[in-house]
Amino acid sequence: MIAERLKKLLKGKNRFSNLGEEAIISDFLKQLDHKKIAVDIAANDGVFMSNTYHLYNSGYGGLAVECDDKAFASLAHSYMNFKNVSLSKAYVYPDNVVNLLQGYEIPYDFGFLSFDIDGYDYYVLKALLQTYRPTLICAEINEKIPYPLKFTVKYSRDYVWEANHFYGQSIGQLYLLCEEFDYDLIQVHYNNAFLVPKEKNKSFKKLEPGQAYQEGYVNKPDRTTKFPYNKDVDALLDMSPEKALDFINEYFKQYKGKYEAHL
């Protein structure tokens, strides 16, 4: 039923987001009582592959954060008429994310969080959830790391993504935050997971991470077309958890001490 609903949604025009997330986000928000405030952490230029532009363009307020000089300049230009959207050129860390949002007077239960920093995502999101409770979260996962492996890049201010497979958190790691902060996992869509606070989830089926990962990534018929760069690690999907963990440790041996991986 979820798959059929998703097919119908994605038939609509996807104007900005990467893999149809825009339609999914809009559909979820229509079914949730939420404040029309969106926060985009790692907003890039604010338009290309954006999960929030369609919201800001329809009247949502909020905050868009980007650290790259060139991307932020484009963001500022594209958002110059969005009077209710604040912009911040900043690096986001576990020890500054709450102060950053508080500085822009983001409410505790703001409506939507788009979160994708290609690094130590787990630690920043954990820090944010200790103070804030967004109604809907779209969080990037490292889709290459299969469930039930729990993988995360360790927090370090020296970390820079090298445009390879070493970044972020696995669905198993993200699910630890769901359990800790009482969020329901309601969908995995390729490399993004959607989360809703348990107390606000009146409409969506709570999914187990293994099921969500299989349906939302592994079994997608166009997975290899949309993620051709994962070919060198696709063997992970058919391995036992123990062998997959060994594979990860060997594959990331140059990053020893810079990540955590366990069952």
FIBALUM-672135 format. One line per 4 residues: their letters; for each residue x, y, z of C-alpha. Coordinates in steps of 0.2 Angstrom, whole numbers. Example, Ala and Ser with C-alpha at 12.3 -4.5 7.8 and 13.67 -1.06 7.14 Angstrom:
// FIBALUM-672135
AS = 62,-22,39 ~ 68,-5,36
END
This chain:
// FIBALUM-672135
MIAE = 0,0,0 ~ 14,12,4 ~ 23,7,-12 ~ 7,11,-22
RLKK = 5,28,-14 ~ 23,32,-17 ~ 21,28,-35 ~ 6,40,-37
LLKG = 16,54,-27 ~ 31,53,-38 ~ 21,54,-54 ~ 19,72,-50
KNRF = 32,85,-55 ~ 47,85,-44 ~ 54,102,-46 ~ 69,103,-34
SNLG = 73,88,-23 ~ 85,74,-28 ~ 74,58,-29 ~ 56,64,-27
EEAI = 58,68,-8 ~ 48,84,-11 ~ 32,75,-15 ~ 34,64,0
ISDF = 38,78,12 ~ 23,88,6 ~ 12,72,8 ~ 18,69,26
LKQL = 16,87,31 ~ -2,87,25 ~ -6,73,37 ~ 3,81,52
DHKK = -2,95,63 ~ 14,106,62 ~ 21,123,63 ~ 25,130,46
IAVD = 44,132,50 ~ 57,122,41 ~ 76,121,45 ~ 88,115,32
IAAN = 105,110,39 ~ 117,109,24 ~ 106,119,12 ~ 118,120,-2
DGVF = 113,133,-15 ~ 95,131,-8 ~ 87,126,-24 ~ 96,111,-33
MSNT = 91,95,-24 ~ 83,105,-10 ~ 70,97,1 ~ 65,114,8
YHLY = 64,126,-7 ~ 46,121,-11 ~ 41,124,7 ~ 49,141,8
NSGY = 42,146,-9 ~ 24,142,-2 ~ 26,153,13 ~ 35,143,26
GGLA = 47,152,37 ~ 63,145,45 ~ 82,144,44 ~ 94,138,30
VECD = 112,134,35 ~ 126,132,23 ~ 145,133,26 ~ 152,133,8
DKAF = 156,151,2 ~ 150,148,-16 ~ 135,138,-12 ~ 130,151,2
ASLA = 131,166,-11 ~ 119,157,-22 ~ 108,153,-8 ~ 107,171,-2
HSYM = 103,176,-20 ~ 89,163,-22 ~ 81,167,-5 ~ 82,186,-6
NFKN = 63,187,-7 ~ 60,174,7 ~ 58,187,21 ~ 53,174,34
VSLS = 68,163,30 ~ 84,167,40 ~ 101,162,32 ~ 117,157,42
KAYV = 134,154,34 ~ 141,142,47 ~ 148,125,51 ~ 137,115,61
YPDN = 144,105,76 ~ 136,95,90 ~ 142,109,102 ~ 134,123,92
VVNL = 119,117,83 ~ 107,121,98 ~ 114,138,100 ~ 113,141,81
LQGY = 94,137,81 ~ 91,147,97 ~ 99,162,90 ~ 87,162,76
EIPY = 72,159,88 ~ 67,142,80 ~ 53,135,91 ~ 55,119,100
DFGF = 43,109,90 ~ 46,117,72 ~ 38,108,58 ~ 52,101,47
LSFD = 70,97,48 ~ 80,92,32 ~ 97,86,38 ~ 112,80,28
IDGY = 129,86,32 ~ 139,71,25 ~ 149,68,40 ~ 146,66,59
DYYV = 128,67,56 ~ 123,56,71 ~ 132,67,84 ~ 124,83,78
LKAL = 107,76,76 ~ 108,69,93 ~ 113,86,101 ~ 99,94,91
LQTY = 86,81,98 ~ 91,84,116 ~ 83,101,114 ~ 72,102,99
RPTL = 57,90,93 ~ 54,93,75 ~ 37,86,69 ~ 45,78,53
ICAE = 63,74,50 ~ 71,69,33 ~ 88,63,38 ~ 101,57,26
INEK = 108,39,29 ~ 123,31,22 ~ 113,19,11 ~ 128,8,8
IPYP = 129,1,25 ~ 116,-12,27 ~ 105,-16,42 ~ 108,-21,56
LKFT = 126,-13,55 ~ 128,2,66 ~ 140,14,58 ~ 144,32,61
VKYS = 159,43,57 ~ 166,50,73 ~ 165,68,77 ~ 180,78,73
RDYV = 181,96,68 ~ 195,91,56 ~ 183,79,46 ~ 181,84,28
WEAN = 170,73,16 ~ 182,66,3 ~ 167,63,-10 ~ 168,44,-6
HFYG = 159,31,4 ~ 165,37,20 ~ 152,48,28 ~ 137,49,39
QSIG = 127,36,48 ~ 119,19,43 ~ 100,16,46 ~ 104,5,61
QLYL = 114,20,69 ~ 100,32,65 ~ 87,20,73 ~ 97,22,89
LCEE = 91,40,90 ~ 73,35,86 ~ 73,23,101 ~ 82,36,112
FDYD = 71,51,108 ~ 54,41,104 ~ 53,44,86 ~ 44,33,73
LIQV = 53,28,57 ~ 39,29,44 ~ 49,27,28 ~ 66,25,20
HYNN = 67,33,2 ~ 83,28,-5 ~ 96,37,5 ~ 84,47,16
AFLV = 74,42,32 ~ 58,50,38 ~ 55,51,56 ~ 40,57,66
PKEK = 38,59,85 ~ 28,45,92 ~ 15,56,101 ~ 11,65,84
NKSF = 10,49,73 ~ -8,46,71 ~ -8,42,52 ~ 8,32,48
KKLE = 14,14,51 ~ 29,13,62 ~ 42,3,52 ~ 56,-8,58
PGQA = 73,-2,52 ~ 77,-18,42 ~ 60,-18,34 ~ 61,0,29
YQEG = 79,-2,22 ~ 74,-17,12 ~ 58,-8,5 ~ 66,9,3
YVNK = 83,5,-4 ~ 88,-13,-7 ~ 73,-19,-16 ~ 70,-3,-27
PDRT = 70,-9,-45 ~ 80,7,-50 ~ 92,6,-36 ~ 108,2,-47
TKFP = 103,15,-60 ~ 101,29,-47 ~ 116,23,-37 ~ 129,17,-49
YNKD = 143,23,-39 ~ 139,10,-25 ~ 143,-5,-37 ~ 160,-8,-28
VDAL = 151,-11,-11 ~ 134,-18,-17 ~ 141,-35,-11 ~ 137,-30,6
LDMS = 119,-32,3 ~ 120,-51,2 ~ 132,-54,16 ~ 129,-60,34
PEKA = 130,-46,47 ~ 147,-53,53 ~ 154,-53,35 ~ 147,-36,31
LDFI = 156,-29,47 ~ 172,-37,42 ~ 170,-30,24 ~ 167,-12,31
NEYF = 182,-13,43 ~ 193,-18,28 ~ 186,-6,16 ~ 188,9,28
KQYK = 205,3,35 ~ 213,19,31 ~ 200,28,42 ~ 204,17,57
GKYE = 200,26,73 ~ 189,39,64 ~ 173,29,64 ~ 162,17,74
AHL = 155,1,67 ~ 147,-14,76 ~ 132,-25,76
END
